[in-house]
Amino acid sequence: MKTKLGEAGIAEYAMPLNIDTESAGSSLALNEFLEKKLTLNFTGQINCVSCNRSIKKSFNQGYCYPCFQKLAECDMCIVKPELCHFDEGTCRDNNFAMNYCNIPHSIYISLTSSVKIGITRGNNEIHRWIDQGAVKAQRLLLVKRRKFAGLIEVELAKSMKDKTDWRKMLKNEYEETSLANLKPKLLDNIRDLLKNNLELDDAEFIDLDTSELEIKYPVIEFPKKVNSFNLDKNPKLEGTLLGIKGQYLIFDTGVINIRKYAGYRVSLEIN
Ligand SMILES: [Zn+2]
């Protein structure tokens, strides 16, 4: 789902329509479907999100096996940026590295199910925060490459979370915390790290003077119990849409992680 932060700080979701019809290229504004009864039906067809070939099973959320093996965006260093091997000359795709990795990256803290540390491309912050269902986010600093951000994240993750408990996130369970108050101490820790870690010798950074951002989600009712749909096991999903948070659609009948089904051809009926 494509995301943006709309008026009044509410996340807005759109589903791109990539099907071979006249609507291809357009997208559905999903916030408008709240309280509507929807039927999603997986047709059984999956197309690789990169090369479009028809596949039986997808890897790494939407890729065919050859693309998963070959593309830089499917490499281990995308999940673990501290393992970036560009400097060793073994990057799968230098062009990708120059456009996605060797560009300024932001290190932030966000409040999802708890306070977590994270990194993302400097121009991608809002999308990342909405994707993870953060209710608050606070930038810490900007470094000039993804690898540096990854190395710093790994160190900070020794004393704080770097993952979200998605069930809690969907139930909207979190402890109210001021992220702005946590920022100075974390910046001190990072400065120490930069001084003492040789690998980070070259990691000039820009201190970001920004305030805490609050994000609201289009949700009428958060689930009390989280049951998730699995389109591979049960291709038909029916329910009334009660909300959207993170990459999840929340129905009265269960939740579905839309990201997990990238490349799946699904029909949508609005009843
Ligand atoms: Zn492919």
Boltz pocket constraint, residues with backbone or C-beta under 6 A from the ligand:
constraints:
  - pocket:
      binder: B
      contacts: [[A, 48], [A, 49], [A, 50], [A, 51], [A, 52], [A, 53], [A, 63], [A, 64], [A, 65], [A, 66], [A, 67], [A, 68]]
      max_distance: 6.0
